[in-house]
Amino acid sequence: MYEMVMYNHQRAMRNGKGKWSLTVENIEEYLRPLASAPFIASRDLLFYSGYAKPLAMTRQMEYVPVAKIISAPVIENWGAVKDQRRTNAYLVAMIDALHAGRLNLESEPPQLQEYGGAYVVTADGITRCAVAKLLGMQRIPAEVEHVHASLACRASTKDGYNTLLQRLRVGLWKGSLTRYTSILLRRFLRAAGEVTDYEGVWVFAKSMEKAKKMYQTVGAIGKE
């Protein structure tokens, strides 16, 4: 399925002489629009989130909607992949490899975690996901991790605790929030919460409104 979609889009990227219109020299033009594609850094999206024990995980191969891959570590937007030791030549070579069948995404799939109906790149596959977006691919094969546990929340700073407490008080999530302090040092240590209900996983993002907008943009429900 993904190969058919990829071929149609790559054919549109050729010029009238049947050669690539995408080159090392002009790839910046193609990467630029990716900077505005739905994205939130995983350190932001997962800032206050956690899982209650017992914790179980399963991994399986799935064909994932490319548009719903909205988060990754390290980068600040999808157009910034080349800044992470990815040169223009590397990206063009990857696209060529996909087109020629030298890179099979089913044998080298991105590694994702499903989170509230959208997907986060976990350890491997940032560049492949960015290239899939660049090519306009609809779905790609990916190794998807599903967490089987109730959502929880956490904070490592006093400001974070106050943020979670405020969101609890206005009804954005329901449950309990415990603050841990050092009796000897008389200072804040951490906070942890049990979550029974929540508006959407964006409630536990550092930038809540940004995360909510990302989920709404790609049509993800935001619930586990």
ABEGO torsion letter per residue (X at the ends): XAAAAAAAAAAAABBAAGBBABBAAAAAAAAAAAAABBBBBAAAAAAABBBBOBBBBBBBBBBBBAAABABBBGBABAAAAAABGBBAAAAAAAAAAAAAGABBAAABBBBBBBBGGBBBBAABGAAAAAAAAAAGBABBBBBBBBBBBBBBBBBABAAAAAAAAAAAAAGABBEBBBBBBBAAAGBBABBBBBBABBABAAAABABAAAAAAAAAAAGBAGBX
